[in-house]
Amino acid sequence: MAIYTITIPDYLPLSINQLIGRHHMVTHQRKQLHLEIIVRHAQAQGVPRATGPRRVSLILTMRGGRRPDRDNIRKVVLDGLVACGALVDDNPDWCSEGSIEYR
């Protein structure tokens, strides 16, 4: 199985907690910005479109601060990978969840 890596320098995925309680247009704009970051980097780094299931693992490099909850950031990342075609869908039939590692 091929392994594809997407490196996004100085990026921390948007957490669901940052969206809760906001006006729906603010939520949409924030999420859209993060989706575009993921799409742009995946395409620039040549990650091919998915044709079958893939496993997704995350490595987050932290520079101080509090580490976000794993399930809190996963949703926006998976949505971004679907948006750029790196995942067919983010449901369990098409995406298995790998590890999330903090460095």
Residue, then its C-alpha position, 0 to 999 in steps of 0.5 A: m500500500a502506498i503512503y502519501t504524506i501532506t506537510i503543512p508548515d505552521y498549521l494546526p487544524l481547526s477544532i470543532n470547539q472553535l466552531i461551536g456557538r458561532h454564527h453559521m456564516v462564521t463557522h462556514q467561512r472558518k471551515q472553508l479557509h481550513l479546507e482550502i489550506i489542506v486542498r492546496h497543500a495536498q494538490a501541490q504535493g501530488v497526492p493522487r485522487a483516492t479510488g479506494p479506502r485509505r488510512v489517515s494518520l496525523i502527526l502534529t508538530m506543536r510549539g508550546g501551547r495545549r494539545p487539542d483533543r484528537d477527535n476535535i481536530r480530526k473532522v476538519v482534516l478528513d473533510g479537507l481530504v475529501a474536498c481534495g479527493a485524497l479520500v473518497d469519503d470520510n465514512p468508515d467504508w472509505c477511511s480507516e482512522g490511524s494514529i494522531e501523534y504529537r511532536 
